[in-house]
Amino acid sequence: MDEILKRNAIAISVLITTFFAYTIWWYTTQGYSVVAPMSIFYLGLAAIIINLAILWLLLTTKPIIKKKGKKIMRKKNTKSNKGFTLIEVLLVIAILAILAGVVIVAINPFKQLADARNTQRRADATTVLNAVYQYTVDNNGTLPATITVTPTAACATAGVCTGLIDLSVLSASEKYLTSLPKDPSSGTVNSTGYNISKSANGRVTVAAPSAENGVTISVTR
């Protein structure tokens, strides 16, 4: 029974260590701030250290049994109580790391997430452009006066619009938009992260300068 518990403890420690190692790698490559604060990074590092210490203790401590109130050391080399060696544990960790790497490369979650954000950017740009078009139709072909020929970020709803394009006419009374959409990665309290401009002929363009994977996102009407 002690040997079974020991083996299970080693397996759990290896899995936990691998999980937190992946967590640290994730936050390191994504600037530590993709999903959770920096505290997660330190938590993962502490978990790895603790679990490696547990693994070391499990592998170096000889199992004991009690018999008539006395502690009797089991024979170290008997087949029945042979545990994992440190080399075996390291091999398991290496295999898990390789498998995790293969899965990550195959799935490529970073590209999938970037593609999802790009899809949202296209939808947002189209939404803003449609609202501008509807405003223009309702105002006899007159565009919002704040749109300039220079591509400039649109101001977020209820944001400070200094140096930005104020499109509050679109969200006033929620007639065309309930609020200006924000870029999923570059949007801020004040800026939507989407640029808007007009040509000399009155054609309006909404672009997403933060588009990822080398994609250019720009819609014009």
N, CA and C atoms as a LAMMPS dump frame, in Angstrom:
ITEM: TIMESTEP
0
ITEM: NUMBER OF ATOMS
663
ITEM: BOX BOUNDS ff ff ff
-5.0000000000000000e+02 5.0000000000000000e+02
-5.0000000000000000e+02 5.0000000000000000e+02
-5.0000000000000000e+02 5.0000000000000000e+02
ITEM: ATOMS id mol type element x y z
1 1 1 N 0.829 -1.213 0
2 1 2 C 0 0 0
3 1 3 C 0.861 1.26 0
4 2 1 N 1.943 1.26 0.824
5 2 2 C 2.823 2.421 0.867
6 2 3 C 3.457 2.678 -0.497
7 3 1 N 3.812 1.575 -1.175
8 3 2 C 4.434 1.712 -2.486
9 3 3 C 3.459 2.29 -3.506
10 4 1 N 2.21 1.87 -3.444
11 4 2 C 1.181 2.391 -4.35
12 4 3 C 0.975 3.881 -4.117
13 5 1 N 0.882 4.27 -2.851
14 5 2 C 0.708 5.687 -2.522
15 5 3 C 1.896 6.496 -3.005
16 6 1 N 3.079 5.914 -2.852
17 6 2 C 4.285 6.611 -3.287
18 6 3 C 4.285 6.824 -4.79
19 7 1 N 3.944 5.775 -5.528
20 7 2 C 3.898 5.885 -6.982
21 7 3 C 2.858 6.915 -7.415
22 8 1 N 1.693 6.894 -6.782
23 8 2 C 0.649 7.869 -7.119
24 8 3 C 1.107 9.281 -6.807
25 9 1 N 1.778 9.446 -5.674
26 9 2 C 2.266 10.773 -5.3
27 9 3 C 3.285 11.274 -6.313
28 10 1 N 4.15 10.383 -6.781
29 10 2 C 5.139 10.777 -7.786
30 10 3 C 4.456 11.172 -9.085
31 11 1 N 3.478 10.387 -9.509
32 11 2 C 2.764 10.689 -10.755
33 11 3 C 2.051 12.03 -10.666
34 12 1 N 1.383 12.276 -9.534
35 12 2 C 0.677 13.548 -9.347
36 12 3 C 1.661 14.705 -9.339
37 13 1 N 2.798 14.531 -8.666
38 13 2 C 3.806 15.587 -8.62
39 13 3 C 4.343 15.902 -10.005
40 14 1 N 4.572 14.854 -10.805
41 14 2 C 5.059 15.066 -12.172
42 14 3 C 4.04 15.837 -12.992
43 15 1 N 2.768 15.462 -12.891
44 15 2 C 1.727 16.139 -13.658
45 15 3 C 1.584 17.599 -13.235
46 16 1 N 1.6 17.849 -11.925
47 16 2 C 1.471 19.22 -11.426
48 16 3 C 2.663 20.058 -11.879
49 17 1 N 3.85 19.481 -11.772
50 17 2 C 5.055 20.195 -12.204
51 17 3 C 4.978 20.545 -13.686
52 18 1 N 4.548 19.583 -14.509
53 18 2 C 4.427 19.827 -15.949
54 18 3 C 3.408 20.924 -16.233
55 19 1 N 2.28 20.885 -15.531
56 19 2 C 1.223 21.882 -15.728
57 19 3 C 1.727 23.287 -15.42
58 20 1 N 2.38 23.438 -14.269
59 20 2 C 2.843 24.765 -13.902
60 20 3 C 4.027 25.21 -14.751
61 21 1 N 4.817 24.266 -15.237
62 21 2 C 5.891 24.633 -16.16
63 21 3 C 5.301 25.208 -17.44
64 22 1 N 4.225 24.589 -17.923
65 22 2 C 3.533 25.117 -19.104
66 22 3 C 2.935 26.49 -18.807
67 23 1 N 2.373 26.661 -17.603
68 23 2 C 1.792 27.956 -17.22
69 23 3 C 2.849 29.048 -17.25
70 24 1 N 4.02 28.755 -16.688
71 24 2 C 5.097 29.742 -16.685
72 24 3 C 5.535 30.059 -18.109
73 25 1 N 5.675 29.028 -18.934
74 25 2 C 6.059 29.266 -20.327
75 25 3 C 5.033 30.147 -21.032
76 26 1 N 3.758 29.884 -20.781
77 26 2 C 2.688 30.667 -21.415
78 26 3 C 2.808 32.14 -21.054
79 27 1 N 2.918 32.43 -19.743
80 27 2 C 2.966 33.822 -19.33
81 27 3 C 4.257 34.497 -19.747
82 28 1 N 5.346 33.721 -19.842
83 28 2 C 6.615 34.297 -20.281
84 28 3 C 6.526 34.742 -21.734
85 29 1 N 5.969 33.892 -22.592
86 29 2 C 5.883 34.222 -24.014
87 29 3 C 4.819 35.263 -24.304
88 30 1 N 3.849 35.421 -23.425
89 30 2 C 2.769 36.375 -23.672
90 30 3 C 2.887 37.633 -22.824
91 31 1 N 4.061 37.885 -22.257
92 31 2 C 4.273 39.11 -21.509
93 31 3 C 3.662 39.094 -20.126
94 32 1 N 3.338 37.923 -19.599
95 32 2 C 2.858 37.734 -18.228
96 32 3 C 1.484 38.303 -17.948
97 33 1 N 0.801 38.836 -18.943
98 33 2 C -0.437 39.555 -18.635
99 33 3 C -1.589 39.21 -19.567
100 34 1 N -1.579 38 -20.143
101 34 2 C -2.631 37.635 -21.089
102 34 3 C -3.934 37.333 -20.378
103 35 1 N -3.884 36.502 -19.368
104 35 2 C -5.103 36.064 -18.702
105 35 3 C -5.165 36.516 -17.26
106 36 1 N -4.053 36.433 -16.555
107 36 2 C -4.028 36.718 -15.13
108 36 3 C -2.8 37.55 -14.794
109 37 1 N -2.744 38.142 -13.599
110 37 2 C -1.617 38.981 -13.224
111 37 3 C -0.336 38.183 -12.995
112 38 1 N 0.747 38.908 -12.704
113 38 2 C 2.065 38.311 -12.519
114 38 3 C 2.091 37.315 -11.37
115 39 1 N 1.161 37.426 -10.425
116 39 2 C 1.142 36.517 -9.278
117 39 3 C 1.011 35.061 -9.713
118 40 1 N 0.327 34.811 -10.844
119 40 2 C 0.199 33.446 -11.353
120 40 3 C 1.567 32.892 -11.729
121 41 1 N 2.418 33.734 -12.282
122 41 2 C 3.762 33.302 -12.655
123 41 3 C 4.528 32.833 -11.43
124 42 1 N 4.487 33.63 -10.353
125 42 2 C 5.193 33.257 -9.139
126 42 3 C 4.567 32.034 -8.482
127 43 1 N 3.244 31.91 -8.558
128 43 2 C 2.572 30.74 -8.009
129 43 3 C 3.027 29.473 -8.735
130 44 1 N 3.114 29.54 -10.059
131 44 2 C 3.577 28.391 -10.828
132 44 3 C 5.006 28.029 -10.497
133 45 1 N 5.863 29.039 -10.339
134 45 2 C 7.261 28.78 -10.008
135 45 3 C 7.38 28.122 -8.641
136 46 1 N 6.612 28.624 -7.665
137 46 2 C 6.634 28.035 -6.318
138 46 3 C 6.132 26.599 -6.346
139 47 1 N 5.079 26.348 -7.147
140 47 2 C 4.527 24.991 -7.232
141 47 3 C 5.551 24.018 -7.807
142 48 1 N 6.298 24.456 -8.803
143 48 2 C 7.323 23.592 -9.393
144 48 3 C 8.402 23.258 -8.371
145 49 1 N 8.859 24.261 -7.63
146 49 2 C 9.904 24.033 -6.631
147 49 3 C 9.42 23.065 -5.551
148 50 1 N 8.193 23.276 -5.077
149 50 2 C 7.646 22.407 -4.032
150 50 3 C 7.501 20.978 -4.526
151 51 1 N 6.997 20.816 -5.735
152 51 2 C 6.787 19.465 -6.265
153 51 3 C 8.092 18.76 -6.581
154 52 1 N 9.097 19.505 -7.036
155 52 2 C 10.4 18.886 -7.233
156 52 3 C 10.991 18.433 -5.903
157 53 1 N 10.751 19.218 -4.845
158 53 2 C 11.219 18.815 -3.52
159 53 3 C 10.499 17.545 -3.052
160 54 1 N 9.186 17.477 -3.328
161 54 2 C 8.424 16.278 -2.967
162 54 3 C 8.939 15.063 -3.729
163 55 1 N 9.194 15.258 -5.027
164 55 2 C 9.736 14.162 -5.826
165 55 3 C 11.061 13.671 -5.263
166 56 1 N 11.929 14.6 -4.901
167 56 2 C 13.231 14.219 -4.36
168 56 3 C 13.083 13.433 -3.065
169 57 1 N 12.19 13.893 -2.189
170 57 2 C 11.973 13.194 -0.919
171 57 3 C 11.413 11.799 -1.149
172 58 1 N 10.465 11.7 -2.076
173 58 2 C 9.859 10.398 -2.343
174 58 3 C 10.86 9.408 -2.916
175 59 1 N 11.791 9.935 -3.713
176 59 2 C 12.753 9.052 -4.364
177 59 3 C 13.937 8.699 -3.477
178 60 1 N 14.221 9.513 -2.484
179 60 2 C 15.39 9.266 -1.643
180 60 3 C 15.049 8.7 -0.276
181 61 1 N 13.77 8.771 0.117
182 61 2 C 13.373 8.252 1.425
183 61 3 C 13.04 6.775 1.318
184 62 1 N 13.628 5.971 2.164
185 62 2 C 13.353 4.539 2.157
186 62 3 C 12.011 4.268 2.825
187 63 1 N 11.153 3.462 2.225
188 63 2 C 9.873 3.127 2.843
189 63 3 C 10.089 2.29 4.1
190 64 1 N 9.216 2.472 5.083
191 64 2 C 9.323 1.731 6.339
192 64 3 C 7.988 1.087 6.671
193 65 1 N 8.055 0.036 7.447
194 65 2 C 6.841 -0.615 7.942
195 65 3 C 6.963 -0.773 9.441
196 66 1 N 5.843 -0.87 10.101
197 66 2 C 5.827 -1.058 11.536
198 66 3 C 5.454 -2.495 11.868
199 67 1 N 6.198 -3.091 12.772
200 67 2 C 5.906 -4.444 13.186
201 67 3 C 6.122 -4.554 14.684
202 68 1 N 4.993 -4.771 15.371
203 68 2 C 5.015 -4.892 16.822
204 68 3 C 5.67 -3.676 17.466
205 69 1 N 5.256 -2.519 16.989
206 69 2 C 5.718 -1.277 17.589
207 69 3 C 7.115 -0.872 17.196
208 70 1 N 7.791 -1.632 16.352
209 70 2 C 9.142 -1.301 15.946
210 70 3 C 9.173 -0.945 14.458
211 71 1 N 10.061 -0.047 14.145
212 71 2 C 10.244 0.341 12.749
213 71 3 C 11.301 -0.551 12.117
214 72 1 N 10.939 -1.195 11.026
215 72 2 C 11.867 -2.091 10.351
216 72 3 C 12.062 -1.579 8.922
217 73 1 N 13.303 -1.353 8.566
218 73 2 C 13.599 -0.865 7.228
219 73 3 C 13.395 -1.989 6.219
220 74 1 N 12.655 -1.691 5.159
221 74 2 C 12.499 -2.678 4.105
222 74 3 C 13.794 -2.799 3.328
223 75 1 N 13.973 -3.931 2.735
224 75 2 C 15.145 -4.113 1.904
225 75 3 C 15.048 -3.206 0.685
226 76 1 N 16.119 -2.555 0.419
227 76 2 C 16.116 -1.524 -0.617
228 76 3 C 15.937 -2.082 -2.022
229 77 1 N 16.486 -3.253 -2.269
230 77 2 C 16.529 -3.754 -3.636
231 77 3 C 15.54 -4.873 -3.928
232 78 1 N 14.572 -5.116 -3.057
233 78 2 C 13.59 -6.159 -3.331
234 78 3 C 12.682 -5.726 -4.456
235 79 1 N 12.241 -6.661 -5.243
236 79 2 C 11.432 -6.365 -6.422
237 79 3 C 10.086 -5.789 -6.059
238 80 1 N 9.504 -6.206 -4.924
239 80 2 C 8.151 -5.795 -4.557
240 80 3 C 8.054 -4.337 -4.166
241 81 1 N 9.146 -3.733 -3.659
242 81 2 C 9.046 -2.349 -3.201
243 81 3 C 9.944 -1.411 -4.01
244 82 1 N 10.27 -1.837 -5.19
245 82 2 C 11.106 -0.995 -6.036
246 82 3 C 10.306 0.198 -6.532
247 83 1 N 10.81 1.432 -6.312
248 83 2 C 10.113 2.639 -6.734
249 83 3 C 10.755 3.234 -7.971
250 84 1 N 10.216 4.355 -8.422
251 84 2 C 10.793 5.036 -9.57
252 84 3 C 12.142 5.632 -9.196
253 85 1 N 13.063 5.587 -10.101
254 85 2 C 14.342 6.267 -9.895
255 85 3 C 14.232 7.688 -10.423
256 86 1 N 15.185 8.495 -10.057
257 86 2 C 15.174 9.882 -10.513
258 86 3 C 15.263 9.954 -12.032
259 87 1 N 16.046 9.066 -12.632
260 87 2 C 16.165 9.034 -14.086
261 87 3 C 14.817 8.731 -14.727
262 88 1 N 14.063 7.79 -14.133
263 88 2 C 12.756 7.433 -14.675
264 88 3 C 11.8 8.616 -14.614
265 89 1 N 11.838 9.329 -13.489
266 89 2 C 10.958 10.488 -13.353
267 89 3 C 11.326 11.569 -14.364
268 90 1 N 12.624 11.8 -14.533
269 90 2 C 13.054 12.801 -15.51
270 90 3 C 12.655 12.407 -16.925
271 91 1 N 12.727 11.108 -17.221
272 91 2 C 12.299 10.638 -18.533
273 91 3 C 10.808 10.876 -18.745
274 92 1 N 10.009 10.619 -17.697
275 92 2 C 8.569 10.863 -17.79
276 92 3 C 8.287 12.336 -18.049
277 93 1 N 8.982 13.191 -17.301
278 93 2 C 8.787 14.632 -17.494
279 93 3 C 9.177 15.039 -18.911
280 94 1 N 10.301 14.489 -19.4
281 94 2 C 10.748 14.824 -20.752
282 94 3 C 9.73 14.375 -21.792
283 95 1 N 9.184 13.158 -21.609
284 95 2 C 8.186 12.649 -22.554
285 95 3 C 6.938 13.515 -22.54
286 96 1 N 6.485 13.896 -21.327
287 96 2 C 5.308 14.765 -21.221
288 96 3 C 5.566 16.11 -21.892
289 97 1 N 6.763 16.642 -21.686
290 97 2 C 7.097 17.93 -22.305
291 97 3 C 7.096 17.833 -23.821
292 98 1 N 7.647 16.723 -24.341
293 98 2 C 7.67 16.534 -25.796
294 98 3 C 6.259 16.402 -26.35
295 99 1 N 5.429 15.599 -25.668
296 99 2 C 4.045 15.428 -26.121
297 99 3 C 3.291 16.751 -26.078
298 100 1 N 3.504 17.509 -24.981
299 100 2 C 2.836 18.807 -24.867
300 100 3 C 3.286 19.736 -25.984
301 101 1 N 4.606 19.696 -26.298
302 101 2 C 5.11 20.531 -27.381
303 101 3 C 4.517 20.163 -28.719
304 102 1 N 4.389 18.852 -28.974
305 102 2 C 3.799 18.401 -30.238
306 102 3 C 2.359 18.856 -30.358
307 103 1 N 1.6 18.723 -29.262
308 103 2 C 0.193 19.136 -29.274
309 103 3 C 0.07 20.633 -29.502
310 104 1 N 0.924 21.4 -28.827
311 104 2 C 0.877 22.859 -28.959
312 104 3 C 1.192 23.28 -30.391
313 105 1 N 2.225 22.641 -30.972
314 105 2 C 2.588 22.982 -32.355
315 105 3 C 1.463 22.612 -33.313
316 106 1 N 0.831 21.447 -33.053
317 106 2 C -0.242 20.995 -33.944
318 106 3 C -1.466 21.897 -33.851
319 107 1 N -1.836 22.237 -32.625
320 107 2 C -3.032 23.065 -32.42
321 107 3 C -2.724 24.532 -32.674
322 108 1 N -1.514 24.956 -32.291
323 108 2 C -1.088 26.353 -32.442
324 108 3 C -2.13 27.301 -31.831
325 109 1 N -2.317 27.228 -30.508
326 109 2 C -3.36 28.052 -29.879
327 109 3 C -3.148 29.546 -30.049
328 110 1 N -1.89 29.974 -30.149
329 110 2 C -1.626 31.404 -30.287
330 110 3 C -2.16 31.94 -31.611
331 111 1 N -1.964 31.16 -32.675
332 111 2 C -2.505 31.574 -33.972
333 111 3 C -4.027 31.542 -33.958
334 112 1 N -4.597 30.522 -33.315
335 112 2 C -6.058 30.425 -33.234
336 112 3 C -6.645 31.622 -32.498
337 113 1 N -6.014 32.001 -31.399
338 113 2 C -6.503 33.146 -30.63
339 113 3 C -6.35 34.439 -31.426
340 114 1 N -5.219 34.574 -32.122
341 114 2 C -5.002 35.775 -32.941
342 114 3 C -6.017 35.848 -34.076
343 115 1 N -6.307 34.705 -34.696
344 115 2 C -7.312 34.683 -35.767
345 115 3 C -8.69 35.067 -35.232
346 116 1 N -9 34.609 -34.023
347 116 2 C -10.295 34.957 -33.424
348 116 3 C -10.38 36.459 -33.169
349 117 1 N -9.269 37.041 -32.69
350 117 2 C -9.272 38.494 -32.471
351 117 3 C -9.382 39.247 -33.791
352 118 1 N -8.734 38.734 -34.836
353 118 2 C -8.848 39.383 -36.151
354 118 3 C -10.272 39.324 -36.684
355 119 1 N -10.946 38.221 -36.436
356 119 2 C -12.344 38.103 -36.851
357 119 3 C -13.199 39.153 -36.159
358 120 1 N -12.937 39.343 -34.86
359 120 2 C -13.681 40.374 -34.126
360 120 3 C -13.362 41.756 -34.67
361 121 1 N -12.107 41.991 -35.039
362 121 2 C -11.719 43.299 -35.581
363 121 3 C -12.451 43.592 -36.886
364 122 1 N -12.552 42.59 -37.752
365 122 2 C -13.277 42.794 -39.015
366 122 3 C -14.736 43.133 -38.755
367 123 1 N -15.331 42.404 -37.81
368 123 2 C -16.737 42.653 -37.48
369 123 3 C -16.917 44.044 -36.884
370 124 1 N -16.007 44.442 -36.013
371 124 2 C -16.102 45.766 -35.38
372 124 3 C -15.945 46.885 -36.412
373 125 1 N -14.961 46.72 -37.299
374 125 2 C -14.74 47.75 -38.327
375 125 3 C -15.967 47.897 -39.222
376 126 1 N -16.559 46.774 -39.582
377 126 2 C -17.775 46.815 -40.406
378 126 3 C -18.929 47.457 -39.652
379 127 1 N -19.03 47.174 -38.367
380 127 2 C -20.102 47.753 -37.543
381 127 3 C -19.985 49.271 -37.493
382 128 1 N -18.769 49.76 -37.259
383 128 2 C -18.559 51.217 -37.197
384 128 3 C -18.852 51.85 -38.556
385 129 1 N -18.386 51.223 -39.62
386 129 2 C -18.604 51.784 -40.949
387 129 3 C -20.089 51.807 -41.299
388 130 1 N -20.816 50.764 -40.937
389 130 2 C -22.261 50.733 -41.199
390 130 3 C -22.979 51.838 -40.423
391 131 1 N -22.527 52.088 -39.184
392 131 2 C -23.147 53.154 -38.386
393 131 3 C -22.889 54.524 -39.015
394 132 1 N -21.667 54.732 -39.51
395 132 2 C -21.346 55.999 -40.186
396 132 3 C -22.19 56.151 -41.448
397 133 1 N -22.333 55.069 -42.183
398 133 2 C -23.127 55.108 -43.411
399 133 3 C -24.587 55.441 -43.097
400 134 1 N -25.144 54.831 -42.071
401 134 2 C -26.536 55.091 -41.72
402 134 3 C -26.715 56.533 -41.259
403 135 1 N -25.714 57.03 -40.493
404 135 2 C -25.763 58.427 -40.055
405 135 3 C -25.752 59.35 -41.278
406 136 1 N -24.916 59.01 -42.258
407 136 2 C -24.814 59.827 -43.463
408 136 3 C -26.135 59.844 -44.242
409 137 1 N -26.772 58.691 -44.327
410 137 2 C -28.058 58.601 -45.022
411 137 3 C -29.103 59.463 -44.321
412 138 1 N -29.136 59.408 -43.016
413 138 2 C -30.133 60.167 -42.249
414 138 3 C -29.86 61.667 -42.256
415 139 1 N -28.64 62.069 -42.64
416 139 2 C -28.281 63.49 -42.616
417 139 3 C -27.938 64.015 -44.019
418 140 1 N -28.661 63.498 -44.991
419 140 2 C -28.561 63.998 -46.366
420 140 3 C -27.135 63.94 -46.922
421 141 1 N -26.445 62.859 -46.641
422 141 2 C -25.114 62.662 -47.212
423 141 3 C -23.985 63.331 -46.464
424 142 1 N -24.279 63.894 -45.291
425 142 2 C -23.241 64.581 -44.513
426 142 3 C -22.584 63.613 -43.532
427 143 1 N -21.272 63.508 -43.619
428 143 2 C -20.527 62.644 -42.71
429 143 3 C -20.38 63.308 -41.342
430 144 1 N -20.117 62.531 -40.302
431 144 2 C -19.801 63.156 -39.007
432 144 3 C -18.657 64.144 -39.184
433 145 1 N -18.834 65.338 -38.686
434 145 2 C -17.888 66.427 -38.947
435 145 3 C -16.497 66.157 -38.388
436 146 1 N -16.371 65.281 -37.419
437 146 2 C -15.079 65.061 -36.768
438 146 3 C -14.143 64.158 -37.572
439 147 1 N -14.653 63.448 -38.567
440 147 2 C -13.812 62.542 -39.35
441 147 3 C -12.909 63.355 -40.273
442 148 1 N -11.615 63.061 -40.249
443 148 2 C -10.636 63.804 -41.045
444 148 3 C -10.015 62.897 -42.104
445 149 1 N -9.166 63.49 -42.944
446 149 2 C -8.492 62.712 -43.982
447 149 3 C -7.297 61.946 -43.42
448 150 1 N -6.907 62.272 -42.232
449 150 2 C -5.782 61.579 -41.579
450 150 3 C -6.304 60.427 -40.74
451 151 1 N -5.859 59.193 -40.98
452 151 2 C -6.319 58.065 -40.162
453 151 3 C -5.992 58.293 -38.686
454 152 1 N -7.02 58.356 -37.886
455 152 2 C -6.876 58.639 -36.453
456 152 3 C -7.781 57.706 -35.666
457 153 1 N -7.321 57.303 -34.497
458 153 2 C -8.109 56.393 -33.665
459 153 3 C -9.406 57.053 -33.229
460 154 1 N -10.478 56.279 -33.272
461 154 2 C -11.772 56.776 -32.818
462 154 3 C -11.829 56.76 -31.292
463 155 1 N -12.512 57.74 -30.751
464 155 2 C -12.636 57.85 -29.303
465 155 3 C -13.655 56.829 -28.785
466 156 1 N -13.331 56.211 -27.661
467 156 2 C -14.257 55.258 -27.057
468 156 3 C -15.425 55.991 -26.43
469 157 1 N -16.547 55.316 -26.355
470 157 2 C -17.732 55.901 -25.736
471 157 3 C -17.414 56.28 -24.293
472 158 1 N -17.734 57.497 -23.917
473 158 2 C -17.501 58.028 -22.572
474 158 3 C -16.021 58.233 -22.271
475 159 1 N -15.183 58.176 -23.29
476 159 2 C -13.755 58.39 -23.092
477 159 3 C -13.377 59.847 -23.317
478 160 1 N -12.14 60.179 -22.97
479 160 2 C -11.618 61.517 -23.229
480 160 3 C -11.116 61.544 -24.665
481 161 1 N -11.662 62.441 -25.487
482 161 2 C -11.424 62.39 -26.924
483 161 3 C -10.33 63.318 -27.43
484 162 1 N -9.497 63.834 -26.536
485 162 2 C -8.424 64.717 -26.964
486 162 3 C -7.484 64.001 -27.925
487 163 1 N -7.328 64.533 -29.118
488 163 2 C -6.454 63.939 -30.12
489 163 3 C -7.047 62.738 -30.827
490 164 1 N -8.301 62.43 -30.542
491 164 2 C -8.976 61.295 -31.153
492 164 3 C -10.2 61.765 -31.932
493 165 1 N -10.76 60.878 -32.742
494 165 2 C -11.959 61.208 -33.506
495 165 3 C -13.192 60.95 -32.645
496 166 1 N -13.942 62.006 -32.391
497 166 2 C -15.142 61.891 -31.558
498 166 3 C -16.321 61.439 -32.423
499 167 1 N -16.769 60.223 -32.175
500 167 2 C -17.915 59.684 -32.916
501 167 3 C -19.123 59.514 -31.996
502 168 1 N -19.237 60.391 -31.025
503 168 2 C -20.345 60.293 -30.072
504 168 3 C -21.701 60.48 -30.742
505 169 1 N -21.707 61.093 -31.954
506 169 2 C -22.983 61.269 -32.665
507 169 3 C -23.581 59.911 -33.047
508 170 1 N -22.716 58.897 -33.13
509 170 2 C -23.213 57.574 -33.501
510 170 3 C -23.86 56.847 -32.325
511 171 1 N -23.345 57.123 -31.127
512 171 2 C -23.87 56.436 -29.944
513 171 3 C -24.823 57.296 -29.132
514 172 1 N -25.033 58.552 -29.559
515 172 2 C -25.968 59.423 -28.846
516 172 3 C -27.365 58.807 -28.884
517 173 1 N -27.967 58.649 -27.726
518 173 2 C -29.294 58.037 -27.596
519 173 3 C -29.331 56.616 -28.167
520 174 1 N -28.129 56.037 -28.372
521 174 2 C -28.001 54.673 -28.893
522 174 3 C -28.739 54.503 -30.226
523 175 1 N -28.705 55.562 -31.044
524 175 2 C -29.453 55.521 -32.299
525 175 3 C -28.795 54.607 -33.32
526 176 1 N -27.468 54.698 -33.431
527 176 2 C -26.759 53.883 -34.41
528 176 3 C -25.903 52.79 -33.753
529 177 1 N -25.33 53.116 -32.616
530 177 2 C -24.532 52.176 -31.837
531 177 3 C -24.811 52.372 -30.359
532 178 1 N -24.845 51.291 -29.622
533 178 2 C -24.979 51.448 -28.163
534 178 3 C -23.669 51.962 -27.57
535 179 1 N -22.567 51.545 -28.167
536 179 2 C -21.249 52.037 -27.775
537 179 3 C -20.272 51.695 -28.89
538 180 1 N -19.167 52.413 -28.947
539 180 2 C -18.153 52.149 -29.96
540 180 3 C -17.387 50.878 -29.579
541 181 1 N -17.273 49.918 -30.493
542 181 2 C -16.515 48.694 -30.179
543 181 3 C -15.034 48.998 -30.01
544 182 1 N -14.355 48.201 -29.205
545 182 2 C -12.929 48.383 -28.953
546 182 3 C -12.126 47.208 -29.497
547 183 1 N -10.924 47.508 -29.934
548 183 2 C -10.012 46.463 -30.372
549 183 3 C -9.734 45.53 -29.188
550 184 1 N -9.768 44.184 -29.389
551 184 2 C -9.606 43.253 -28.28
552 184 3 C -8.25 43.303 -27.59
553 185 1 N -7.244 43.893 -28.228
554 185 2 C -5.931 43.953 -27.588
555 185 3 C -5.422 45.376 -27.37
556 186 1 N -5.765 46.319 -28.245
557 186 2 C -5.229 47.678 -28.123
558 186 3 C -6.259 48.705 -27.676
559 187 1 N -7.505 48.305 -27.509
560 187 2 C -8.52 49.243 -27.037
561 187 3 C -8.253 49.684 -25.608
562 188 1 N -8.492 50.959 -25.327
563 188 2 C -8.266 51.496 -23.984
564 188 3 C -9.523 52.206 -23.503
565 189 1 N -9.414 52.837 -22.347
566 189 2 C -10.551 53.583 -21.802
567 189 3 C -10.948 54.707 -22.746
568 190 1 N -9.967 55.343 -23.361
569 190 2 C -10.244 56.492 -24.232
570 190 3 C -10.293 56.141 -25.707
571 191 1 N -9.472 55.193 -26.141
572 191 2 C -9.361 54.879 -27.563
573 191 3 C -9.97 53.527 -27.897
574 192 1 N -10.657 53.48 -29.033
575 192 2 C -11.214 52.199 -29.487
576 192 3 C -10.136 51.315 -30.099
577 193 1 N -9.029 51.914 -30.509
578 193 2 C -7.981 51.15 -31.18
579 193 3 C -8.227 50.994 -32.664
580 194 1 N -9.345 51.543 -33.169
581 194 2 C -9.663 51.488 -34.604
582 194 3 C -9.496 52.873 -35.216
583 195 1 N -8.774 52.936 -36.343
584 195 2 C -8.582 54.204 -37.036
585 195 3 C -9.722 54.444 -38.016
586 196 1 N -10.081 55.708 -38.174
587 196 2 C -11.115 56.081 -39.136
588 196 3 C -10.647 57.314 -39.894
589 197 1 N -10.961 57.36 -41.177
590 197 2 C -10.564 58.503 -42.001
591 197 3 C -11.5 58.591 -43.197
592 198 1 N -11.407 59.697 -43.924
593 198 2 C -12.202 59.859 -45.135
594 198 3 C -11.307 60.342 -46.26
595 199 1 N -11.662 60.003 -47.477
596 199 2 C -10.886 60.438 -48.632
597 199 3 C -11.407 61.794 -49.105
598 200 1 N -10.725 62.354 -50.091
599 200 2 C -11.149 63.65 -50.643
600 200 3 C -12.516 63.55 -51.294
601 201 1 N -12.904 62.326 -51.693
602 201 2 C -14.201 62.12 -52.331
603 201 3 C -15.281 61.667 -51.346
604 202 1 N -14.932 61.648 -50.071
605 202 2 C -15.94 61.326 -49.06
606 202 3 C -16.081 59.844 -48.733
607 203 1 N -15.163 59.029 -49.216
608 203 2 C -15.22 57.605 -48.872
609 203 3 C -14.585 57.405 -47.497
610 204 1 N -15.261 56.633 -46.665
611 204 2 C -14.801 56.441 -45.283
612 204 3 C -14.115 55.082 -45.149
613 205 1 N -13.004 55.076 -44.419
614 205 2 C -12.249 53.839 -44.166
615 205 3 C -12.078 53.64 -42.674
616 206 1 N -12.373 52.438 -42.223
617 206 2 C -12.132 52.051 -40.83
618 206 3 C -11.109 50.929 -40.863
619 207 1 N -10.015 51.087 -40.119
620 207 2 C -8.928 50.111 -40.131
621 207 3 C -8.577 49.676 -38.715
622 208 1 N -7.986 48.48 -38.631
623 208 2 C -7.535 47.93 -37.342
624 208 3 C -6.016 47.797 -37.394
625 209 1 N -5.274 48.81 -36.951
626 209 2 C -3.807 48.76 -37.036
627 209 3 C -3.177 47.68 -36.16
628 210 1 N -3.923 47.148 -35.2
629 210 2 C -3.375 46.119 -34.31
630 210 3 C -3.645 44.702 -34.795
631 211 1 N -4.078 44.566 -36.063
632 211 2 C -4.343 43.228 -36.607
633 211 3 C -3.096 42.358 -36.503
634 212 1 N -3.287 41.071 -36.244
635 212 2 C -2.185 40.158 -35.975
636 212 3 C -1.949 39.191 -37.141
637 213 1 N -0.875 38.422 -37.02
638 213 2 C -0.475 37.413 -38.005
639 213 3 C -0.223 38.01 -39.382
640 214 1 N 0.216 39.272 -39.416
641 214 2 C 0.523 39.908 -40.676
642 214 3 C -0.675 40.263 -41.524
643 215 1 N -1.873 40.226 -40.923
644 215 2 C -3.115 40.502 -41.667
645 215 3 C -3.413 41.994 -41.663
646 216 1 N -3.891 42.497 -42.784
647 216 2 C -4.337 43.902 -42.884
648 216 3 C -5.857 43.925 -42.855
649 217 1 N -6.412 44.629 -41.893
650 217 2 C -7.858 44.728 -41.759
651 217 3 C -8.284 46.172 -41.99
652 218 1 N -9.015 46.383 -43.081
653 218 2 C -9.462 47.716 -43.448
654 218 3 C -10.714 47.588 -44.313
655 219 1 N -11.736 48.325 -43.961
656 219 2 C -12.971 48.304 -44.746
657 219 3 C -13.289 49.738 -45.178
658 220 1 N -13.761 49.867 -46.412
659 220 2 C -14.012 51.197 -46.987
660 220 3 C -15.376 51.211 -47.652
661 221 1 N -16.036 52.329 -47.498
662 221 2 C -17.328 52.517 -48.186
663 221 3 C -17.456 53.991 -48.585
